Amino acid sequence: SSGNGHAAMDRHLHSRYDKQGSKKSKSSNQKTREMIKFVWFVLLYYFSNSFVVLTNKQLISMMGFKFPIFLTCMHMTATVLLSYLM
């Protein structure tokens, strides 16, 4: 049973490293996809936070919402939860 575990570990290590022992590099296509995903998340984060700030401003200044610390707390909670999901 332990022999099978070692064989699985060896296969895993060999799949991540080339014969010289250095890590295999990712394909250009995979790097491009990861970069697009990263840029998409940065843009999504930027625009969603801008939307929240503008909404908070409207709630406080135009609608007379009296709990700005509560809004900030909700904003930070949403940011942490969504960042964790990303």
N, C-alpha and C positions, 0 to 999 in steps of 0.2 A: 504494500500500500504506500509506504514512504517512497519507494522507487518511482511510482507514478507521479507523486508530487514533485520530485526532483526533475523528472522529464518535462512536466508542464512548466516548471520554472525555467528550465533551459530553453524551451521553445519560446517562452515569453521574452526572455532576455535576447535571444538570437533575432527575434523579430524587430527589436528596437535598436540593435547595434549591428554594424557591419563587421567584416572579418578582422579589421584592424582595431576594433574595440571602441570606435567613435560612434556617437549617435547618428542614426540615419536622418538625413534631412527630409523635410516635407516637400511634396511636389509643389511646383509653382502654382498649379490650379488650386490646391488646398490652401496655400498661403493667401492667394487672392480672395478666396471665399472667407477666410478668417478676417482679413482686412476689411472687406465689405461689411461683414457682421459687426465688427468693432465700430466702424464709422456709423453704421445704422444705429447702434445702441447709444453712441455719444450724441447723435442728433436727436434721437428720441428722448434722451435724458434732458438735453438742453431745452427743447421745445415744451416738454411736459412741465418742467420747472418754471419756465417763463409763463406758461398758462396759469399755473398755480399762484405765482406772484401777482399776476394781473387780476385774477379772481379774488385773491385776498384783499388787494387794494380796493376793488369795487365793493366787496362786502363791508370793509371797515369805513371807507370814506363816503360812499353813496348810500349804503343801506343801514348804516349805524350799528354794525355788529360790534359788541362791546367786549369781546374776548380774543384779543390778538394772540395771546400766549397759547390759547387752545388751538388756534389756526396753525401756529408755528409747530406745535406738538404733533398735530395731525399730518402736516406736511413732512416733518422728519420721519414719522412712523411710516408713511406711505413710501418715502424715498428708501428707507432701509428695507422694507419688505420687497419692493420691486427690484431693488439692486440685488437682493439675495436670489430672486427668481431668475435674473439675467445670468 
